[in-house]
């Protein structure tokens, strides 16, 4: 009786072991497939230019350049720049004090290469600034109401864009009008493959 039981156990083991090793081989070949299908990382130089216009006259331009790796699964590329500007402000009682105002620009980018060689460039852009309404400026209005203050006016600009862009191309991604001054902020984006 011991011999037939032992024979059945050995036969069962001989049938189970090859199946288990075949399943392990299938799993290892499946895990190797995604690695082979991953796209190669392509380094890109991205230039973002914030330009401000008063009518047709360009009154300011701020260029930023940063590198974005297309098809990189890591953190998005990012640039942060902040200046802390001292400003004299008055309280409701008329007392003057000096405060700090942060002027900052933030750029975040990620890119993916398409099958036709172009890139889907995903950008999140933020810029804030201040300006003073003064005697030398034309009266500013918002919704027909004149805005007059001796205090600085804060402007926050934010945009998120998904651009389909090719190597060497420049796209005007955004244009926005300041409702008080009428100035137009335009954002131009240029992409270049780093060779």
Secondary structure as GFF3:
##gff-version 3
##sequence-region A 1 195
A	DSSP	alpha_helix	2	37	.	.	.	ID=ss1
A	DSSP	beta_strand	42	54	.	.	.	ID=ss2
A	DSSP	beta_strand	57	70	.	.	.	ID=ss3
A	DSSP	beta_strand	77	90	.	.	.	ID=ss4
A	DSSP	beta_strand	96	113	.	.	.	ID=ss5
A	DSSP	beta_strand	119	131	.	.	.	ID=ss6
A	DSSP	beta_strand	140	142	.	.	.	ID=ss7
A	DSSP	beta_strand	145	147	.	.	.	ID=ss8
A	DSSP	beta_strand	153	165	.	.	.	ID=ss9
A	DSSP	beta_strand	170	177	.	.	.	ID=ss10
A	DSSP	beta_strand	184	193	.	.	.	ID=ss11
###
